[in-house]
Amino acid sequence: MSQGSPQGSGSGGGNGFLIGGGILLVLLLLFIFQNTADTTFHYLFWDFTLPLWLGLLITAVVAFVVGQFALMWRRHKRRQARRDSR
């Protein structure tokens, strides 16, 4: 390796995603914990009262989990397509 080439340049900016994700997480947590009033939620035929911060936190966690499953499914489909093309 020559002296002019940066070490680890093949990773392609993975730290940018970590920094951006960390900033978004902090902003989300600030928003969640500033909204503390009790709120009535209506879901299908259920009505329940929760602190708004808890409802927001549950929504964020569920959205994250669904996104992770979508990414896993996409990777699986790509691997399957690569395997089938051999």
Summary of the structure (lengths in Angstrom):
residues: 86
radius of gyration: 20.7
end to end distance: 33.5
largest distance: 66.5
contacts: 150
relative contact order: 0.07
helix: 67%
strand: 14%
